[in-house]
Every structure is written in C-alpha cells, then in structure tokens.
Amino acid sequence: MKDSFTPLKEECSDGPAAGRGDWFRNEDVRPVKQTAPVQLKMREQRLRWFAEVTAVDAIDRMKTQDYAREKKEKKLGCSTKCS
C-alpha cells in the first residue's frame, strides 16, 4: 500500500489518470483504505449509546431509592438510620 496521503483515485484506479467520471464501488474501496463496513460501525455506536443509557439509568435508580429511604426515615421520625 502507498503512503497515507496518496489520493484514493490513484490507489483504486489503473493509474493516476483517473478522473471524476471514474466510479468506485464501496466494496472495492474498503480493502484498499482498510475501513470497516458501515453496519459494524453503526452497531458499535449503538452499543456505546446503550451502555451509557443503562449506566445513567442505574445511577438514577440508586438516587430514587436513597430519596425514598430518606423520606421514610423523616416520616417515621428516626434519628438513626431505619432498617
């Protein structure tokens, strides 16, 4: 493979004379540029988003439980933590 600054049209065509009229299929370009298929990138982003959402959900759940416990303690008039 050539250096990273070589234009795509030179890497994928028969020579440096490729112009705008030359079309390249994504399936032909991916191996040359060593990129992942779009489906894998979308899945990676979806999983990253899902992990973030579940982490935030767990934190919110803990805060809600703590709030409910404190409210119960105030209602019962406990000076120490109630079980």
PDB file with one MODEL, atoms N, CA, C and O in Angstrom:
MODEL        1
ATOM      1  N   MET A   1       0.845  -1.182   0.000  1.00  0.00           N
ATOM      2  CA  MET A   1       0.000   0.000   0.000  1.00  0.00           C
ATOM      3  C   MET A   1       0.885   1.237   0.000  1.00  0.00           C
ATOM      4  O   MET A   1       1.962   1.244   0.597  1.00  0.00           O
ATOM      5  N   LYS A   2       0.424   2.277  -0.670  1.00  0.00           N
ATOM      6  CA  LYS A   2       1.186   3.514  -0.761  1.00  0.00           C
ATOM      7  C   LYS A   2       1.050   4.301   0.538  1.00  0.00           C
ATOM      8  O   LYS A   2       0.350   3.885   1.461  1.00  0.00           O
ATOM      9  N   ASP A   3       1.728   5.439   0.593  1.00  0.00           N
ATOM     10  CA  ASP A   3       1.644   6.255   1.803  1.00  0.00           C
ATOM     11  C   ASP A   3       0.216   6.740   2.030  1.00  0.00           C
ATOM     12  O   ASP A   3      -0.623   6.651   1.133  1.00  0.00           O
ATOM     13  N   SER A   4      -0.057   7.248   3.214  1.00  0.00           N
ATOM     14  CA  SER A   4      -1.429   7.595   3.592  1.00  0.00           C
ATOM     15  C   SER A   4      -1.952   8.834   2.864  1.00  0.00           C
ATOM     16  O   SER A   4      -3.156   9.092   2.882  1.00  0.00           O
ATOM     17  N   PHE A   5      -1.071   9.602   2.226  1.00  0.00           N
ATOM     18  CA  PHE A   5      -1.509  10.810   1.542  1.00  0.00           C
ATOM     19  C   PHE A   5      -1.814  10.587   0.063  1.00  0.00           C
ATOM     20  O   PHE A   5      -2.161  11.534  -0.642  1.00  0.00           O
ATOM     21  N   THR A   6      -1.692   9.358  -0.411  1.00  0.00           N
ATOM     22  CA  THR A   6      -1.986   9.066  -1.810  1.00  0.00           C
ATOM     23  C   THR A   6      -3.486   9.196  -2.041  1.00  0.00           C
ATOM     24  O   THR A   6      -4.278   8.600  -1.312  1.00  0.00           O
ATOM     25  N   PRO A   7      -3.882   9.967  -3.045  1.00  0.00           N
ATOM     26  CA  PRO A   7      -5.324  10.116  -3.306  1.00  0.00           C
ATOM     27  C   PRO A   7      -5.974   8.776  -3.619  1.00  0.00           C
ATOM     28  O   PRO A   7      -5.350   7.873  -4.177  1.00  0.00           O
ATOM     29  N   LEU A   8      -7.219   8.675  -3.252  1.00  0.00           N
ATOM     30  CA  LEU A   8      -7.974   7.443  -3.442  1.00  0.00           C
ATOM     31  C   LEU A   8      -8.070   7.060  -4.909  1.00  0.00           C
ATOM     32  O   LEU A   8      -7.992   5.878  -5.244  1.00  0.00           O
ATOM     33  N   LYS A   9      -8.236   8.037  -5.784  1.00  0.00           N
ATOM     34  CA  LYS A   9      -8.397   7.703  -7.198  1.00  0.00           C
ATOM     35  C   LYS A   9      -7.139   7.062  -7.767  1.00  0.00           C
ATOM     36  O   LYS A   9      -7.233   6.261  -8.697  1.00  0.00           O
ATOM     37  N   GLU A  10      -5.962   7.393  -7.235  1.00  0.00           N
ATOM     38  CA  GLU A  10      -4.731   6.767  -7.710  1.00  0.00           C
ATOM     39  C   GLU A  10      -4.594   5.350  -7.175  1.00  0.00           C
ATOM     40  O   GLU A  10      -4.075   4.474  -7.868  1.00  0.00           O
ATOM     41  N   GLU A  11      -5.054   5.115  -5.952  1.00  0.00           N
ATOM     42  CA  GLU A  11      -4.935   3.787  -5.355  1.00  0.00           C
ATOM     43  C   GLU A  11      -5.892   2.787  -5.984  1.00  0.00           C
ATOM     44  O   GLU A  11      -5.537   1.622  -6.164  1.00  0.00           O
ATOM     45  N   CYS A  12      -7.089   3.220  -6.317  1.00  0.00           N
ATOM     46  CA  CYS A  12      -8.125   2.302  -6.776  1.00  0.00           C
ATOM     47  C   CYS A  12      -8.208   2.170  -8.293  1.00  0.00           C
ATOM     48  O   CYS A  12      -8.840   1.240  -8.794  1.00  0.00           O
ATOM     49  N   SER A  13      -7.591   3.070  -9.019  1.00  0.00           N
ATOM     50  CA  SER A  13      -7.711   3.021 -10.475  1.00  0.00           C
ATOM     51  C   SER A  13      -6.495   2.338 -11.088  1.00  0.00           C
ATOM     52  O   SER A  13      -5.589   1.883 -10.390  1.00  0.00           O
ATOM     53  N   ASP A  14      -6.507   2.281 -12.410  1.00  0.00           N
ATOM     54  CA  ASP A  14      -5.388   1.671 -13.130  1.00  0.00           C
ATOM     55  C   ASP A  14      -4.182   2.590 -13.162  1.00  0.00           C
ATOM     56  O   ASP A  14      -3.076   2.123 -13.436  1.00  0.00           O
ATOM     57  N   GLY A  15      -4.342   3.833 -12.902  1.00  0.00           N
ATOM     58  CA  GLY A  15      -3.222   4.762 -12.933  1.00  0.00           C
ATOM     59  C   GLY A  15      -3.640   6.128 -12.438  1.00  0.00           C
ATOM     60  O   GLY A  15      -4.782   6.315 -12.019  1.00  0.00           O
ATOM     61  N   PRO A  16      -2.718   7.095 -12.483  1.00  0.00           N
ATOM     62  CA  PRO A  16      -3.027   8.432 -11.968  1.00  0.00           C
ATOM     63  C   PRO A  16      -3.951   9.232 -12.872  1.00  0.00           C
ATOM     64  O   PRO A  16      -4.298  10.363 -12.532  1.00  0.00           O
ATOM     65  N   ALA A  17      -4.359   8.690 -14.004  1.00  0.00           N
ATOM     66  CA  ALA A  17      -5.191   9.429 -14.950  1.00  0.00           C
ATOM     67  C   ALA A  17      -6.683   9.304 -14.658  1.00  0.00           C
ATOM     68  O   ALA A  17      -7.495   9.740 -15.474  1.00  0.00           O
ATOM     69  N   ALA A  18      -7.066   8.732 -13.538  1.00  0.00           N
ATOM     70  CA  ALA A  18      -8.488   8.582 -13.218  1.00  0.00           C
ATOM     71  C   ALA A  18      -9.085   9.954 -12.941  1.00  0.00           C
ATOM     72  O   ALA A  18      -8.476  10.783 -12.264  1.00  0.00           O
ATOM     73  N   GLY A  19     -10.267  10.182 -13.465  1.00  0.00           N
ATOM     74  CA  GLY A  19     -10.908  11.477 -13.288  1.00  0.00           C
ATOM     75  C   GLY A  19     -12.217  11.353 -12.551  1.00  0.00           C
ATOM     76  O   GLY A  19     -12.515  10.323 -11.947  1.00  0.00           O
ATOM     77  N   ARG A  20     -13.002  12.423 -12.607  1.00  0.00           N
ATOM     78  CA  ARG A  20     -14.285  12.434 -11.906  1.00  0.00           C
ATOM     79  C   ARG A  20     -15.268  11.435 -12.492  1.00  0.00           C
ATOM     80  O   ARG A  20     -16.163  10.966 -11.790  1.00  0.00           O
ATOM     81  N   GLY A  21     -15.117  11.110 -13.744  1.00  0.00           N
ATOM     82  CA  GLY A  21     -16.034  10.182 -14.396  1.00  0.00           C
ATOM     83  C   GLY A  21     -15.849   8.744 -13.949  1.00  0.00           C
ATOM     84  O   GLY A  21     -16.697   7.897 -14.227  1.00  0.00           O
ATOM     85  N   ASP A  22     -14.756   8.457 -13.263  1.00  0.00           N
ATOM     86  CA  ASP A  22     -14.497   7.099 -12.793  1.00  0.00           C
ATOM     87  C   ASP A  22     -15.237   6.869 -11.478  1.00  0.00           C
ATOM     88  O   ASP A  22     -15.159   7.674 -10.551  1.00  0.00           O
ATOM     89  N   TRP A  23     -15.952   5.756 -11.424  1.00  0.00           N
ATOM     90  CA  TRP A  23     -16.716   5.418 -10.225  1.00  0.00           C
ATOM     91  C   TRP A  23     -16.082   4.220  -9.545  1.00  0.00           C
ATOM     92  O   TRP A  23     -15.587   3.310 -10.211  1.00  0.00           O
ATOM     93  N   PHE A  24     -16.098   4.219  -8.225  1.00  0.00           N
ATOM     94  CA  PHE A  24     -15.537   3.114  -7.457  1.00  0.00           C
ATOM     95  C   PHE A  24     -16.614   2.590  -6.518  1.00  0.00           C
ATOM     96  O   PHE A  24     -17.280   3.370  -5.837  1.00  0.00           O
ATOM     97  N   ARG A  25     -16.781   1.305  -6.479  1.00  0.00           N
ATOM     98  CA  ARG A  25     -17.755   0.692  -5.585  1.00  0.00           C
ATOM     99  C   ARG A  25     -17.173   0.651  -4.170  1.00  0.00           C
ATOM    100  O   ARG A  25     -15.964   0.506  -3.991  1.00  0.00           O
ATOM    101  N   ASN A  26     -18.046   0.780  -3.170  1.00  0.00           N
ATOM    102  CA  ASN A  26     -17.597   0.748  -1.778  1.00  0.00           C
ATOM    103  C   ASN A  26     -16.875  -0.551  -1.450  1.00  0.00           C
ATOM    104  O   ASN A  26     -15.917  -0.559  -0.677  1.00  0.00           O
ATOM    105  N   GLU A  27     -17.335  -1.643  -2.039  1.00  0.00           N
ATOM    106  CA  GLU A  27     -16.712  -2.945  -1.773  1.00  0.00           C
ATOM    107  C   GLU A  27     -15.271  -2.978  -2.269  1.00  0.00           C
ATOM    108  O   GLU A  27     -14.443  -3.710  -1.727  1.00  0.00           O
ATOM    109  N   ASP A  28     -14.965  -2.181  -3.310  1.00  0.00           N
ATOM    110  CA  ASP A  28     -13.604  -2.127  -3.836  1.00  0.00           C
ATOM    111  C   ASP A  28     -12.720  -1.179  -3.032  1.00  0.00           C
ATOM    112  O   ASP A  28     -11.513  -1.398  -2.921  1.00  0.00           O
ATOM    113  N   VAL A  29     -13.308  -0.141  -2.479  1.00  0.00           N
ATOM    114  CA  VAL A  29     -12.539   0.875  -1.764  1.00  0.00           C
ATOM    115  C   VAL A  29     -12.180   0.417  -0.354  1.00  0.00           C
ATOM    116  O   VAL A  29     -11.076   0.695   0.114  1.00  0.00           O
ATOM    117  N   ARG A  30     -13.085  -0.279   0.335  1.00  0.00           N
ATOM    118  CA  ARG A  30     -12.855  -0.671   1.729  1.00  0.00           C
ATOM    119  C   ARG A  30     -11.566  -1.452   1.949  1.00  0.00           C
ATOM    120  O   ARG A  30     -10.831  -1.130   2.882  1.00  0.00           O
ATOM    121  N   PRO A  31     -11.251  -2.464   1.137  1.00  0.00           N
ATOM    122  CA  PRO A  31      -9.993  -3.184   1.381  1.00  0.00           C
ATOM    123  C   PRO A  31      -8.761  -2.305   1.169  1.00  0.00           C
ATOM    124  O   PRO A  31      -7.756  -2.461   1.864  1.00  0.00           O
ATOM    125  N   VAL A  32      -8.839  -1.387   0.213  1.00  0.00           N
ATOM    126  CA  VAL A  32      -7.692  -0.522  -0.068  1.00  0.00           C
ATOM    127  C   VAL A  32      -7.461   0.442   1.090  1.00  0.00           C
ATOM    128  O   VAL A  32      -6.327   0.615   1.538  1.00  0.00           O
ATOM    129  N   LYS A  33      -8.519   1.063   1.570  1.00  0.00           N
ATOM    130  CA  LYS A  33      -8.402   2.035   2.657  1.00  0.00           C
ATOM    131  C   LYS A  33      -8.476   1.392   4.040  1.00  0.00           C
ATOM    132  O   LYS A  33      -8.310   2.077   5.049  1.00  0.00           O
ATOM    133  N   GLN A  34      -8.720   0.100   4.095  1.00  0.00           N
ATOM    134  CA  GLN A  34      -8.786  -0.678   5.338  1.00  0.00           C
ATOM    135  C   GLN A  34      -9.800  -0.087   6.318  1.00  0.00           C
ATOM    136  O   GLN A  34      -9.470   0.214   7.465  1.00  0.00           O
ATOM    137  N   THR A  35     -11.040   0.072   5.846  1.00  0.00           N
ATOM    138  CA  THR A  35     -12.109   0.585   6.692  1.00  0.00           C
ATOM    139  C   THR A  35     -13.109  -0.524   7.000  1.00  0.00           C
ATOM    140  O   THR A  35     -13.216  -1.503   6.261  1.00  0.00           O
ATOM    141  N   ALA A  36     -13.828  -0.360   8.085  1.00  0.00           N
ATOM    142  CA  ALA A  36     -14.827  -1.349   8.495  1.00  0.00           C
ATOM    143  C   ALA A  36     -16.142  -1.081   7.767  1.00  0.00           C
ATOM    144  O   ALA A  36     -16.416   0.057   7.384  1.00  0.00           O
ATOM    145  N   PRO A  37     -16.951  -2.109   7.575  1.00  0.00           N
ATOM    146  CA  PRO A  37     -18.271  -1.900   6.972  1.00  0.00           C
ATOM    147  C   PRO A  37     -19.139  -0.996   7.851  1.00  0.00           C
ATOM    148  O   PRO A  37     -18.964  -0.944   9.069  1.00  0.00           O
ATOM    149  N   VAL A  38     -20.055  -0.300   7.231  1.00  0.00           N
ATOM    150  CA  VAL A  38     -20.911   0.649   7.935  1.00  0.00           C
ATOM    151  C   VAL A  38     -21.734  -0.047   9.016  1.00  0.00           C
ATOM    152  O   VAL A  38     -21.955   0.522  10.085  1.00  0.00           O
ATOM    153  N   GLN A  39     -22.191  -1.276   8.750  1.00  0.00           N
ATOM    154  CA  GLN A  39     -23.022  -1.988   9.724  1.00  0.00           C
ATOM    155  C   GLN A  39     -22.270  -2.190  11.039  1.00  0.00           C
ATOM    156  O   GLN A  39     -22.860  -2.069  12.113  1.00  0.00           O
ATOM    157  N   LEU A  40     -20.982  -2.494  10.963  1.00  0.00           N
ATOM    158  CA  LEU A  40     -20.203  -2.694  12.191  1.00  0.00           C
ATOM    159  C   LEU A  40     -20.029  -1.388  12.954  1.00  0.00           C
ATOM    160  O   LEU A  40     -20.095  -1.374  14.183  1.00  0.00           O
ATOM    161  N   LYS A  41     -19.809  -0.296  12.237  1.00  0.00           N
ATOM    162  CA  LYS A  41     -19.652   1.000  12.893  1.00  0.00           C
ATOM    163  C   LYS A  41     -20.962   1.427  13.561  1.00  0.00           C
ATOM    164  O   LYS A  41     -20.950   1.963  14.669  1.00  0.00           O
ATOM    165  N   MET A  42     -22.089   1.188  12.886  1.00  0.00           N
ATOM    166  CA  MET A  42     -23.386   1.535  13.467  1.00  0.00           C
ATOM    167  C   MET A  42     -23.644   0.714  14.727  1.00  0.00           C
ATOM    168  O   MET A  42     -24.142   1.238  15.724  1.00  0.00           O
ATOM    169  N   ARG A  43     -23.307  -0.562  14.681  1.00  0.00           N
ATOM    170  CA  ARG A  43     -23.510  -1.433  15.839  1.00  0.00           C
ATOM    171  C   ARG A  43     -22.646  -0.973  17.013  1.00  0.00           C
ATOM    172  O   ARG A  43     -23.098  -0.958  18.158  1.00  0.00           O
ATOM    173  N   GLU A  44     -21.410  -0.603  16.721  1.00  0.00           N
ATOM    174  CA  GLU A  44     -20.504  -0.130  17.767  1.00  0.00           C
ATOM    175  C   GLU A  44     -21.066   1.122  18.439  1.00  0.00           C
ATOM    176  O   GLU A  44     -21.040   1.226  19.666  1.00  0.00           O
ATOM    177  N   GLN A  45     -21.574   2.073  17.650  1.00  0.00           N
ATOM    178  CA  GLN A  45     -22.147   3.292  18.207  1.00  0.00           C
ATOM    179  C   GLN A  45     -23.405   2.995  19.024  1.00  0.00           C
ATOM    180  O   GLN A  45     -23.620   3.584  20.082  1.00  0.00           O
ATOM    181  N   ARG A  46     -24.235   2.072  18.520  1.00  0.00           N
ATOM    182  CA  ARG A  46     -25.454   1.707  19.242  1.00  0.00           C
ATOM    183  C   ARG A  46     -25.121   1.102  20.598  1.00  0.00           C
ATOM    184  O   ARG A  46     -25.752   1.434  21.601  1.00  0.00           O
ATOM    185  N   LEU A  47     -24.134   0.216  20.630  1.00  0.00           N
ATOM    186  CA  LEU A  47     -23.741  -0.417  21.889  1.00  0.00           C
ATOM    187  C   LEU A  47     -23.148   0.606  22.853  1.00  0.00           C
ATOM    188  O   LEU A  47     -23.388   0.538  24.059  1.00  0.00           O
ATOM    189  N   ARG A  48     -22.381   1.543  22.329  1.00  0.00           N
ATOM    190  CA  ARG A  48     -21.805   2.588  23.182  1.00  0.00           C
ATOM    191  C   ARG A  48     -22.922   3.427  23.797  1.00  0.00           C
ATOM    192  O   ARG A  48     -22.880   3.739  24.987  1.00  0.00           O
ATOM    193  N   TRP A  49     -23.927   3.796  22.987  1.00  0.00           N
ATOM    194  CA  TRP A  49     -25.046   4.581  23.479  1.00  0.00           C
ATOM    195  C   TRP A  49     -25.833   3.788  24.521  1.00  0.00           C
ATOM    196  O   TRP A  49     -26.205   4.330  25.561  1.00  0.00           O
ATOM    197  N   PHE A  50     -26.088   2.500  24.244  1.00  0.00           N
ATOM    198  CA  PHE A  50     -26.861   1.672  25.158  1.00  0.00           C
ATOM    199  C   PHE A  50     -26.151   1.532  26.502  1.00  0.00           C
ATOM    200  O   PHE A  50     -26.799   1.574  27.548  1.00  0.00           O
ATOM    201  N   ALA A  51     -24.837   1.368  26.488  1.00  0.00           N
ATOM    202  CA  ALA A  51     -24.080   1.248  27.738  1.00  0.00           C
ATOM    203  C   ALA A  51     -24.185   2.533  28.555  1.00  0.00           C
ATOM    204  O   ALA A  51     -24.306   2.489  29.779  1.00  0.00           O
ATOM    205  N   GLU A  52     -24.138   3.671  27.876  1.00  0.00           N
ATOM    206  CA  GLU A  52     -24.243   4.949  28.570  1.00  0.00           C
ATOM    207  C   GLU A  52     -25.631   5.128  29.180  1.00  0.00           C
ATOM    208  O   GLU A  52     -25.759   5.588  30.314  1.00  0.00           O
ATOM    209  N   VAL A  53     -26.656   4.769  28.435  1.00  0.00           N
ATOM    210  CA  VAL A  53     -28.031   4.912  28.919  1.00  0.00           C
ATOM    211  C   VAL A  53     -28.278   4.005  30.117  1.00  0.00           C
ATOM    212  O   VAL A  53     -28.894   4.433  31.092  1.00  0.00           O
ATOM    213  N   THR A  54     -27.811   2.765  30.065  1.00  0.00           N
ATOM    214  CA  THR A  54     -28.035   1.856  31.187  1.00  0.00           C
ATOM    215  C   THR A  54     -27.262   2.303  32.417  1.00  0.00           C
ATOM    216  O   THR A  54     -27.732   2.114  33.539  1.00  0.00           O
ATOM    217  N   ALA A  55     -26.089   2.892  32.230  1.00  0.00           N
ATOM    218  CA  ALA A  55     -25.323   3.387  33.376  1.00  0.00           C
ATOM    219  C   ALA A  55     -26.061   4.549  34.037  1.00  0.00           C
ATOM    220  O   ALA A  55     -26.152   4.603  35.263  1.00  0.00           O
ATOM    221  N   VAL A  56     -26.582   5.466  33.246  1.00  0.00           N
ATOM    222  CA  VAL A  56     -27.334   6.597  33.788  1.00  0.00           C
ATOM    223  C   VAL A  56     -28.598   6.100  34.476  1.00  0.00           C
ATOM    224  O   VAL A  56     -28.965   6.610  35.534  1.00  0.00           O
ATOM    225  N   ASP A  57     -29.269   5.112  33.891  1.00  0.00           N
ATOM    226  CA  ASP A  57     -30.479   4.553  34.473  1.00  0.00           C
ATOM    227  C   ASP A  57     -30.187   3.940  35.842  1.00  0.00           C
ATOM    228  O   ASP A  57     -30.973   4.108  36.774  1.00  0.00           O
ATOM    229  N   ALA A  58     -29.074   3.236  35.971  1.00  0.00           N
ATOM    230  CA  ALA A  58     -28.717   2.617  37.250  1.00  0.00           C
ATOM    231  C   ALA A  58     -28.442   3.681  38.311  1.00  0.00           C
ATOM    232  O   ALA A  58     -28.840   3.520  39.465  1.00  0.00           O
ATOM    233  N   ILE A  59     -27.774   4.753  37.934  1.00  0.00           N
ATOM    234  CA  ILE A  59     -27.486   5.839  38.880  1.00  0.00           C
ATOM    235  C   ILE A  59     -28.787   6.499  39.325  1.00  0.00           C
ATOM    236  O   ILE A  59     -28.968   6.770  40.512  1.00  0.00           O
ATOM    237  N   ASP A  60     -29.693   6.758  38.386  1.00  0.00           N
ATOM    238  CA  ASP A  60     -30.984   7.355  38.734  1.00  0.00           C
ATOM    239  C   ASP A  60     -31.779   6.446  39.661  1.00  0.00           C
ATOM    240  O   ASP A  60     -32.432   6.919  40.591  1.00  0.00           O
ATOM    241  N   ARG A  61     -31.725   5.152  39.411  1.00  0.00           N
ATOM    242  CA  ARG A  61     -32.436   4.194  40.253  1.00  0.00           C
ATOM    243  C   ARG A  61     -31.898   4.247  41.689  1.00  0.00           C
ATOM    244  O   ARG A  61     -32.678   4.218  42.641  1.00  0.00           O
ATOM    245  N   MET A  62     -30.580   4.324  41.849  1.00  0.00           N
ATOM    246  CA  MET A  62     -29.989   4.391  43.192  1.00  0.00           C
ATOM    247  C   MET A  62     -30.395   5.681  43.894  1.00  0.00           C
ATOM    248  O   MET A  62     -30.698   5.670  45.088  1.00  0.00           O
ATOM    249  N   LYS A  63     -30.403   6.802  43.156  1.00  0.00           N
ATOM    250  CA  LYS A  63     -30.798   8.076  43.755  1.00  0.00           C
ATOM    251  C   LYS A  63     -32.250   8.028  44.211  1.00  0.00           C
ATOM    252  O   LYS A  63     -32.582   8.543  45.278  1.00  0.00           O
ATOM    253  N   THR A  64     -33.116   7.414  43.415  1.00  0.00           N
ATOM    254  CA  THR A  64     -34.529   7.301  43.766  1.00  0.00           C
ATOM    255  C   THR A  64     -34.707   6.462  45.025  1.00  0.00           C
ATOM    256  O   THR A  64     -35.511   6.805  45.891  1.00  0.00           O
ATOM    257  N   GLN A  65     -33.966   5.370  45.129  1.00  0.00           N
ATOM    258  CA  GLN A  65     -34.061   4.519  46.313  1.00  0.00           C
ATOM    259  C   GLN A  65     -33.564   5.256  47.554  1.00  0.00           C
ATOM    260  O   GLN A  65     -34.162   5.146  48.625  1.00  0.00           O
ATOM    261  N   ASP A  66     -32.475   6.005  47.413  1.00  0.00           N
ATOM    262  CA  ASP A  66     -31.963   6.781  48.545  1.00  0.00           C
ATOM    263  C   ASP A  66     -32.974   7.838  48.977  1.00  0.00           C
ATOM    264  O   ASP A  66     -33.189   8.044  50.172  1.00  0.00           O
ATOM    265  N   TYR A  67     -33.594   8.505  48.010  1.00  0.00           N
ATOM    266  CA  TYR A  67     -34.582   9.530  48.314  1.00  0.00           C
ATOM    267  C   TYR A  67     -35.784   8.923  49.038  1.00  0.00           C
ATOM    268  O   TYR A  67     -36.282   9.498  50.006  1.00  0.00           O
ATOM    269  N   ALA A  68     -36.249   7.766  48.573  1.00  0.00           N
ATOM    270  CA  ALA A  68     -37.393   7.107  49.209  1.00  0.00           C
ATOM    271  C   ALA A  68     -37.045   6.695  50.639  1.00  0.00           C
ATOM    272  O   ALA A  68     -37.879   6.815  51.536  1.00  0.00           O
ATOM    273  N   ARG A  69     -35.834   6.215  50.855  1.00  0.00           N
ATOM    274  CA  ARG A  69     -35.404   5.805  52.191  1.00  0.00           C
ATOM    275  C   ARG A  69     -35.347   7.017  53.128  1.00  0.00           C
ATOM    276  O   ARG A  69     -35.796   6.935  54.272  1.00  0.00           O
ATOM    277  N   GLU A  70     -34.798   8.138  52.649  1.00  0.00           N
ATOM    278  CA  GLU A  70     -34.713   9.344  53.477  1.00  0.00           C
ATOM    279  C   GLU A  70     -36.106   9.872  53.814  1.00  0.00           C
ATOM    280  O   GLU A  70     -36.355  10.315  54.936  1.00  0.00           O
ATOM    281  N   LYS A  71     -37.002   9.823  52.845  1.00  0.00           N
ATOM    282  CA  LYS A  71     -38.368  10.289  53.075  1.00  0.00           C
ATOM    283  C   LYS A  71     -39.056   9.420  54.124  1.00  0.00           C
ATOM    284  O   LYS A  71     -39.780   9.929  54.980  1.00  0.00           O
ATOM    285  N   LYS A  72     -38.831   8.114  54.055  1.00  0.00           N
ATOM    286  CA  LYS A  72     -39.413   7.182  55.017  1.00  0.00           C
ATOM    287  C   LYS A  72     -38.863   7.457  56.416  1.00  0.00           C
ATOM    288  O   LYS A  72     -39.607   7.428  57.397  1.00  0.00           O
ATOM    289  N   GLU A  73     -37.565   7.722  56.504  1.00  0.00           N
ATOM    290  CA  GLU A  73     -36.946   7.998  57.803  1.00  0.00           C
ATOM    291  C   GLU A  73     -37.508   9.275  58.414  1.00  0.00           C
ATOM    292  O   GLU A  73     -37.762   9.331  59.617  1.00  0.00           O
ATOM    293  N   LYS A  74     -37.702  10.299  57.589  1.00  0.00           N
ATOM    294  CA  LYS A  74     -38.255  11.556  58.098  1.00  0.00           C
ATOM    295  C   LYS A  74     -39.690  11.356  58.585  1.00  0.00           C
ATOM    296  O   LYS A  74     -40.091  11.901  59.614  1.00  0.00           O
ATOM    297  N   LYS A  75     -40.457  10.565  57.828  1.00  0.00           N
ATOM    298  CA  LYS A  75     -41.851  10.318  58.178  1.00  0.00           C
ATOM    299  C   LYS A  75     -41.959   9.561  59.495  1.00  0.00           C
ATOM    300  O   LYS A  75     -42.837   9.844  60.310  1.00  0.00           O
ATOM    301  N   LEU A  76     -41.052   8.585  59.704  1.00  0.00           N
ATOM    302  CA  LEU A  76     -41.080   7.790  60.927  1.00  0.00           C
ATOM    303  C   LEU A  76     -40.429   8.514  62.099  1.00  0.00           C
ATOM    304  O   LEU A  76     -40.593   8.108  63.250  1.00  0.00           O
ATOM    305  N   GLY A  77     -39.693   9.582  61.814  1.00  0.00           N
ATOM    306  CA  GLY A  77     -39.038  10.332  62.874  1.00  0.00           C
ATOM    307  C   GLY A  77     -37.826   9.623  63.431  1.00  0.00           C
ATOM    308  O   GLY A  77     -37.507   9.796  64.607  1.00  0.00           O
ATOM    309  N   CYS A  78     -37.153   8.848  62.647  1.00  0.00           N
ATOM    310  CA  CYS A  78     -35.960   8.121  63.100  1.00  0.00           C
ATOM    311  C   CYS A  78     -34.788   9.080  63.182  1.00  0.00           C
ATOM    312  O   CYS A  78     -34.512   9.819  62.237  1.00  0.00           O
ATOM    313  N   SER A  79     -34.105   9.067  64.307  1.00  0.00           N
ATOM    314  CA  SER A  79     -32.899   9.886  64.424  1.00  0.00           C
ATOM    315  C   SER A  79     -31.707   9.139  63.838  1.00  0.00           C
ATOM    316  O   SER A  79     -30.766   9.751  63.332  1.00  0.00           O
ATOM    317  N   THR A  80     -31.758   7.818  63.912  1.00  0.00           N
ATOM    318  CA  THR A  80     -30.715   6.996  63.288  1.00  0.00           C
ATOM    319  C   THR A  80     -31.316   6.335  62.057  1.00  0.00           C
ATOM    320  O   THR A  80     -32.523   6.413  61.828  1.00  0.00           O
ATOM    321  N   LYS A  81     -30.492   5.702  61.288  1.00  0.00           N
ATOM    322  CA  LYS A  81     -30.967   5.036  60.070  1.00  0.00           C
ATOM    323  C   LYS A  81     -31.920   3.903  60.435  1.00  0.00           C
ATOM    324  O   LYS A  81     -31.606   3.064  61.279  1.00  0.00           O
ATOM    325  N   CYS A  82     -33.086   3.887  59.791  1.00  0.00           N
ATOM    326  CA  CYS A  82     -34.051   2.810  59.991  1.00  0.00           C
ATOM    327  C   CYS A  82     -33.741   1.679  59.028  1.00  0.00           C
ATOM    328  O   CYS A  82     -33.247   1.919  57.926  1.00  0.00           O
ATOM    329  N   SER A  83     -34.019   0.477  59.422  1.00  0.00           N
ATOM    330  CA  SER A  83     -33.775  -0.671  58.546  1.00  0.00           C
ATOM    331  C   SER A  83     -35.026  -1.038  57.806  1.00  0.00           C
ATOM    332  O   SER A  83     -35.022  -1.982  57.016  1.00  0.00           O
TER     333      SER A  83
ENDMDL
END
